[in-house]
Amino acid sequence: MPELPISPLMQIVLLGVAGIVIWHLQGRNRPNARLITQIAFFAAMTAILIAQGIAPTRYEPLSNGNGTLLVAAKLLWWVHLAWATIGFVRIYVVLDGRPREARLLQDLIVATIYLGVTLSALAYVFGIAIGTLVATSGIIAIILGLALQSTLNDVFSGLALTLGRPYGIGDWILLADGTEGRVVENTWRSTHLLTATNNIVVLPNSFLAKIGLTNVSRPDEAHQVALQLRVTPSHSPQVVLETIRQAMLASNHSHHGHAPLVSLKGLDALAMDIDLLFYVSHPAERIGARNEVADLVYRQCRASGIALAPPKSATILWSEAAIPAAKPQSAQELLRSNPAADCLSDDQITAMAQDARLRHFPRDELLPTGGVPGLMIIRSGAAVRSLAETEIRRLSAGDIIGELAADDRSTVRALTALEVYELDHHACQAMLRDHPAFRTEILDRQRSAANAANVASAPGQTSANTGIFRRTLHDMLRR
């Protein structure tokens, strides 16, 4: 081997040390600059080695005084080779758009690169026979594998889930055992779910690989919710199903991009078994939507004279009298069921409703809210209150309609064939004048609905039911 000048080896050592210092000074937030630095210093070191006829991939016995510098130069070259390769891997993961989901695969590749570089440095820099070392390491690996069988099962299951991508960070998943939540972290051993109750559930990857799961976030988070109902067969199925469908259209919590469905599952002399199917835009809104739909259907059935049936488990002696002869609710009964009229006595409600007139409006017709002779209360059907093309609130049986504020510019449109009771003008005016609490209650309900609509339509805002949950999720994902 020819005698080597000291300066080229010293240059390689200085370049290697300078590259390490600059790499650390750039910080983790500049991966592109780090990669450029790694490539530049690695290329410069490689050029000097080639110019001096030194092959870093071949072991050469150290026979002169430059042995220490040669070892240092080769070691630094191998370190920069490993870092440059890892930089390319991380840049690929970032450009692929899944830096968190691919962390397991990235860590595995990085570990493989470091292991390969370490073995190569031992063989080509120090001349150590790695065959014996690998054989010894294999025996040790078998022993460790038996001792860490459960951990390794979780690790490889996590790798399989990462490659298969059944879910990603931020997806809402539902497991076969009923566990559900948002995926906030995926580690070597486990996956962390943030549930709707704001708790973190830690699931081993091997458990997730075996159990069936549903990804609620794909293709989007709007999904179907089912609610069961039993009613008496006092009306034809067509009338009952249409009445219930109209009630479901008035829901403010359900997803309006998907029409609700009403399915008749069974029919006998005592009851109709019906499934109510509707969509919600987010899993955390299911409870609110289910409660609202149940209330809407109950009020609509009462207003239309449809009675609920007892459960199948109840023992009933059947007769013609077993089916209640329900009748549509009167204006007085509808007023009494509205919380805004809680401040009125029965005599005052009777005075308002005694001369009520039943009116019918076809679908999509605008109701004459401006200058209405008194108030109107919906008996059956669904309507929507809007302001400048923005939906404020959906209305159903028992809701009061009327323009009580001078600055109210909203309109009410029938979503279905609508039946309303038009209350007596003079009785309503007297009641609104003599009982300000009644007027204030109606106005507060209208304004609160308008404010909720403005918040929901504002960019970056979420509903009150899921605001805390989504902020917590956002904080989790930023960590």
C-alpha positions in Angstrom: 0.0 0.0 0.0 1.5 3.4 -1.0 2.3 5.9 1.7 -0.6 8.2 2.2 -0.3 11.9 2.8 -1.8 13.0 6.1 -3.7 16.0 4.8 -6.3 14.1 2.8 -7.2 11.8 5.7 -7.3 14.8 8.0 -9.6 16.5 5.5 -12.0 13.5 5.6 -12.0 13.5 9.4 -12.6 17.2 9.6 -15.4 17.0 7.0 -17.0 14.1 8.9 -16.9 16.0 12.3 -18.1 19.2 10.7 -21.0 17.4 9.0 -22.1 15.9 12.3 -22.0 19.3 14.1 -23.9 21.1 11.3 -26.4 18.2 11.1 -27.2 18.6 14.8 -27.3 22.4 14.7 -30.0 22.4 11.9 -32.5 20.7 14.2 -35.3 18.2 13.6 -37.6 20.7 12.0 -35.5 21.0 8.8 -35.3 17.4 7.3 -34.6 18.7 3.8 -31.7 20.8 4.9 -30.3 17.9 6.9 -30.5 15.6 4.0 -28.7 18.1 1.7 -26.0 18.5 4.4 -25.6 14.7 4.7 -25.4 14.3 0.9 -22.9 17.1 0.5 -20.5 16.0 3.2 -20.8 12.3 2.2 -20.0 13.2 -1.5 -17.0 15.3 -0.5 -15.6 12.5 1.8 -16.2 9.9 -1.0 -14.4 12.0 -3.6 -11.3 12.3 -1.4 -11.3 8.6 -0.6 -11.5 7.7 -4.3 -8.8 10.3 -5.2 -6.5 8.6 -2.7 -7.3 5.1 -3.9 -8.8 4.1 -0.6 -11.7 1.6 -0.8 -13.9 1.9 2.3 -15.6 -1.5 1.4 -12.2 -3.4 1.6 -10.2 -4.1 4.7 -6.6 -3.0 4.5 -4.0 -3.9 7.3 -2.7 -0.9 9.1 1.0 -0.8 8.5 2.0 2.8 9.0 1.6 5.8 11.2 -1.6 6.9 9.6 -3.6 3.9 10.8 -5.6 5.9 13.4 -6.6 8.6 10.8 -7.5 5.9 8.3 -9.7 4.1 10.8 -11.3 7.4 11.8 -11.9 8.4 8.2 -13.5 5.1 7.3 -15.7 5.1 10.4 -16.9 8.6 9.6 -17.6 7.6 6.0 -19.8 4.7 7.1 -21.6 6.9 9.6 -22.4 9.5 7.0 -23.5 6.7 4.6 -26.0 5.5 7.2 -27.3 9.0 7.9 -27.7 9.8 4.2 -29.6 6.6 3.6 -31.8 7.2 6.6 -32.4 10.8 5.4 -33.7 9.5 2.1 -36.0 7.0 3.9 -37.5 9.8 6.1 -38.0 12.2 3.2 -39.9 9.4 1.3 -42.1 8.8 4.3 -42.9 12.6 4.6 -43.6 13.0 0.9 -45.8 9.9 1.0 -48.0 11.9 3.4 -48.1 9.4 6.3 -45.3 10.2 8.6 -47.1 8.9 11.8 -48.7 5.8 10.3 -45.3 4.7 8.7 -43.3 5.1 11.9 -43.1 1.4 12.6 -41.9 0.6 9.1 -39.5 3.6 9.2 -38.0 2.5 12.6 -37.5 -1.1 11.2 -35.7 0.2 8.1 -33.5 2.6 10.2 -32.6 -0.3 12.6 -31.7 -2.5 9.6 -29.5 0.2 8.1 -27.7 0.8 11.4 -27.2 -3.0 11.9 -25.8 -3.3 8.3 -23.5 -0.4 8.7 -22.2 -1.6 12.1 -21.4 -5.1 10.7 -19.8 -3.5 7.6 -17.6 -1.3 9.7 -16.5 -4.2 11.9 -15.6 -6.2 8.7 -14.0 -3.5 6.5 -12.5 -1.2 9.1 -11.3 -3.5 11.9 -11.1 -6.8 9.9 -13.3 -8.7 12.3 -14.8 -11.9 10.9 -18.5 -11.3 11.2 -19.5 -14.9 10.2 -18.8 -16.1 13.7 -20.4 -13.0 15.2 -23.6 -13.5 13.1 -23.8 -17.2 14.1 -23.4 -16.3 17.8 -26.0 -13.5 17.4 -28.4 -16.0 15.8 -28.3 -18.2 18.9 -28.8 -15.1 21.1 -31.7 -14.0 18.9 -33.4 -17.4 19.3 -33.2 -17.2 23.1 -34.5 -13.6 23.1 -37.2 -14.6 20.7 -38.5 -17.3 23.0 -38.3 -15.0 26.0 -40.0 -12.1 24.2 -42.5 -14.0 22.2 -45.5 -11.9 23.3 -43.7 -8.6 22.6 -42.5 -9.8 19.2 -46.0 -10.9 18.3 -47.2 -7.3 19.0 -44.3 -5.8 17.0 -44.9 -7.9 13.9 -48.6 -7.5 14.2 -48.1 -3.7 14.3 -45.9 -4.0 11.2 -48.6 -6.0 9.4 -51.2 -3.4 10.3 -48.9 -0.6 9.1 -48.4 -2.3 5.7 -52.0 -3.3 5.3 -53.3 0.2 6.4 -56.8 -0.8 7.6 -56.8 2.5 9.6 -54.6 5.6 10.0 -53.9 8.2 12.6 -57.1 10.2 13.1 -59.5 7.5 11.9 -62.5 6.4 14.0 -62.6 2.6 14.3 -65.2 0.3 15.8 -64.1 -3.1 17.1 -66.2 -6.3 17.1 -66.3 -6.3 20.9 -67.9 -2.8 21.0 -64.8 -0.8 21.7 -64.6 2.4 19.5 -62.6 5.6 19.3 -60.2 7.8 17.4 -56.7 6.4 16.6 -54.3 8.9 18.1 -51.0 6.9 18.3 -49.5 3.7 16.9 -46.4 2.4 18.6 -44.3 -0.8 18.2 -46.4 -2.7 20.7 -49.9 -1.0 20.9 -52.4 1.3 19.3 -54.0 4.1 21.4 -57.7 5.1 20.9 -59.3 8.3 22.2 -62.9 7.3 23.0 -66.0 9.5 23.0 -65.8 9.6 26.8 -62.3 11.3 26.5 -60.4 8.3 27.7 -57.3 6.6 26.2 -57.7 2.9 25.4 -54.4 1.0 24.8 -54.9 -2.1 22.6 -52.0 -4.5 21.8 -51.3 -4.8 18.1 -51.7 -8.5 18.2 -55.2 -8.1 19.5 -56.1 -5.7 16.7 -54.6 -8.0 14.1 -57.0 -10.8 15.2 -60.3 -9.0 15.9 -62.6 -7.6 13.3 -62.9 -3.8 13.0 -64.9 -1.3 11.1 -63.2 1.9 9.9 -66.0 4.5 10.4 -63.9 7.3 8.8 -63.8 5.7 5.4 -65.0 6.8 2.9 -66.3 9.5 5.3 -67.5 9.7 8.9 -71.2 9.9 8.0 -72.7 6.6 9.0 -76.1 5.0 9.7 -77.8 4.8 13.1 -80.7 2.4 13.7 -83.6 2.9 16.2 -86.4 0.4 16.7 -90.0 1.3 17.1 -93.3 -0.6 17.7 -96.7 1.1 17.0 -100.3 -0.2 17.0 -101.8 -1.0 13.6 -104.6 1.6 14.0 -103.6 3.1 10.6 -102.4 1.5 7.4 -98.6 0.8 7.1 -98.3 3.4 4.4 -99.7 6.2 6.6 -97.6 5.1 9.6 -94.4 4.9 7.6 -94.9 8.3 5.9 -95.8 9.9 9.2 -92.6 8.7 10.8 -90.5 9.6 7.8 -91.8 13.2 8.0 -90.9 13.4 11.7 -87.4 12.2 11.0 -86.9 14.9 8.4 -87.2 17.5 11.1 -84.1 16.3 12.9 -81.4 18.9 13.4 -78.7 16.5 14.6 -78.9 14.0 11.8 -76.9 14.3 8.5 -79.1 16.0 5.9 -77.1 14.8 3.0 -78.6 11.3 3.5 -82.3 10.8 3.5 -83.7 8.9 6.5 -85.2 5.5 5.9 -88.2 3.8 7.5 -88.3 0.0 7.3 -91.3 -2.2 8.2 -89.8 -5.4 9.7 -93.0 -7.1 10.9 -96.8 -6.7 11.2 -99.4 -8.6 13.2 -102.7 -7.9 14.9 -101.1 -6.1 17.8 -98.1 -4.1 16.5 -96.0 -3.0 13.6 -92.2 -3.5 14.1 -90.4 -0.6 12.4 -86.7 0.3 12.0 -85.7 3.9 11.8 -82.5 4.4 9.8 -80.8 7.8 9.7 -77.3 9.2 9.3 -75.0 11.3 11.5 -72.0 13.3 10.4 -69.8 12.2 13.3 -69.7 9.3 15.6 -69.9 11.5 18.7 -73.3 12.9 17.5 -75.1 9.5 17.6 -76.5 9.9 21.1 -77.9 13.4 20.5 -79.4 12.4 17.1 -80.9 9.2 18.5 -82.6 11.1 21.4 -83.8 13.8 19.1 -85.3 11.4 16.5 -87.0 9.4 19.3 -88.6 12.7 20.6 -89.7 13.8 17.1 -91.3 10.5 16.3 -93.1 10.3 19.6 -94.5 13.8 19.2 -95.5 13.2 15.6 -97.2 9.9 16.4 -99.2 11.5 19.2 -100.1 14.4 17.0 -101.3 12.0 14.2 -103.2 9.6 16.5 -100.7 6.8 16.2 -100.2 4.9 19.5 -97.0 3.1 20.6 -97.4 -0.7 21.1 -96.2 -2.7 24.2 -93.0 -4.8 23.8 -93.2 -8.4 22.5 -92.3 -9.7 26.0 -95.5 -8.2 27.5 -98.4 -10.6 27.9 -101.6 -9.2 26.4 -105.1 -10.7 26.1 -105.9 -9.7 22.6 -109.3 -8.2 21.7 -110.5 -5.4 19.5 -110.3 -3.2 22.6 -106.6 -4.0 22.9 -105.8 -1.5 20.1 -106.3 2.0 21.5 -108.5 4.3 19.4 -106.0 7.1 19.3 -107.0 10.4 17.8 -104.9 13.2 16.3 -103.9 15.8 18.9 -105.9 19.0 19.2 -104.4 22.5 19.2 -104.9 22.6 23.0 -102.9 19.3 23.5 -100.1 20.5 21.2 -99.8 23.8 23.1 -99.7 22.0 26.4 -96.9 19.8 25.1 -94.7 22.7 24.1 -92.3 23.9 26.8 -92.8 27.5 25.8 -96.3 27.3 27.2 -95.3 26.1 30.6 -95.9 29.6 32.0 -99.6 29.5 30.9 -102.4 27.9 32.8 -104.9 25.4 31.3 -107.5 28.1 31.0 -105.2 30.4 29.1 -104.1 27.6 26.8 -107.8 26.7 26.2 -108.6 30.3 25.4 -105.8 30.5 22.8 -106.7 27.1 21.1 -110.5 27.2 21.2 -111.0 28.9 17.9 -107.9 27.3 16.2 -108.3 26.6 12.5 -106.5 23.7 10.8 -104.6 24.7 7.6 -102.8 22.5 5.1 -99.6 23.5 3.2 -98.1 21.4 0.4 -94.4 20.5 0.2 -91.9 23.3 -0.5 -94.5 26.1 0.1 -93.5 29.1 2.2 -95.6 29.7 5.3 -96.9 33.2 5.8 -94.9 34.0 8.9 -94.9 37.8 8.3 -98.3 39.3 9.4 -99.7 36.0 10.6 -103.0 36.4 12.3 -101.8 35.1 15.6 -99.5 32.1 16.0 -99.4 28.8 14.3 -98.5 25.4 15.8 -97.5 22.3 13.7 -99.8 19.3 14.0 -98.0 17.0 11.6 -95.2 17.2 9.0 -91.8 18.9 9.0 -90.7 22.4 8.1 -87.4 24.3 8.1 -86.7 27.9 9.2 -84.0 29.6 7.1 -82.3 33.0 7.0 -80.7 34.1 3.7 -80.3 30.5 2.4 -78.9 29.3 5.7 -80.8 26.7 7.5 -81.5 27.7 11.1 -83.7 25.0 12.5 -86.0 22.2 11.5 -89.5 22.2 13.0 -91.9 19.3 13.7 -95.1 18.6 15.5 -95.7 20.8 18.5 -93.4 23.6 17.4 -94.8 27.2 17.3 -94.4 29.4 14.2 -94.8 33.2 14.2 -92.8 36.4 13.6 -92.6 38.0 17.0 -89.5 40.3 16.5 -89.6 43.2 14.1 -86.1 42.4 12.8 -86.9 38.8 12.1 -86.2 38.1 8.4 -86.3 34.3 8.5 -88.7 32.2 6.4 -90.4 28.9 7.1 -90.8 26.3 4.3 -92.7 23.0 4.4 -90.4 20.0 4.0 -93.4 17.7 3.7 -97.1 18.1 3.4 -97.8 20.2 6.5 -100.7 20.5 8.8 -100.8 23.5 11.2 -103.3 25.0 13.6 -103.7 28.7 13.1 -104.5 30.1 16.6 -107.0 32.9 17.2 -105.4 36.3 16.5 -107.0 38.2 19.3 -106.4 35.5 21.9 -102.7 35.3 20.9 -102.2 39.0 20.9 -103.8 39.3 24.4 -101.7 36.4 25.7 -98.4 37.8 24.3 -99.2 41.2 25.8 -100.4 40.0 29.2 -97.7 37.3 29.6 -94.3 38.6 28.4 -92.7 35.4 29.7 -94.5 33.4 27.0 -93.3 35.8 24.2 -89.8 35.8 25.6 -89.6 32.0 25.7 -90.6 31.7 22.1 -88.1 34.4 21.0 -85.3 32.8 23.0 -85.9 29.5 21.4 -85.8 31.0 17.9 -82.7 33.1 18.6 -80.8 30.2 20.3 -81.5 28.1 17.2 -80.2 30.9 14.9 -77.0 31.4 17.0 -76.4 27.6 16.8 -76.8 27.7 13.1 -74.3 30.6 12.8 -71.7 28.8 14.9 -72.1 25.5 12.9 -71.7 27.4 9.5 -68.7 29.4 10.6 -65.3 28.0 9.2 -63.3 26.0 11.7 -66.2 25.6 14.2 -67.7 22.3 15.5 -70.9 21.5 17.2 -71.3 21.9 20.9 -71.7 18.1 21.4 -68.3 17.3 19.9 -66.2 20.5 20.5 -64.4 19.3 23.6 -63.8 15.8 22.1 -62.3 17.3 18.9 -60.1 19.8 20.7 -58.7 17.0 22.9 -58.1 14.9 19.8 -56.3 17.9 18.1 -54.0 18.3 21.2 -53.3 14.5 21.1 -52.3 14.6 17.5 -49.9 17.5 18.0 -47.8 15.7 20.5 
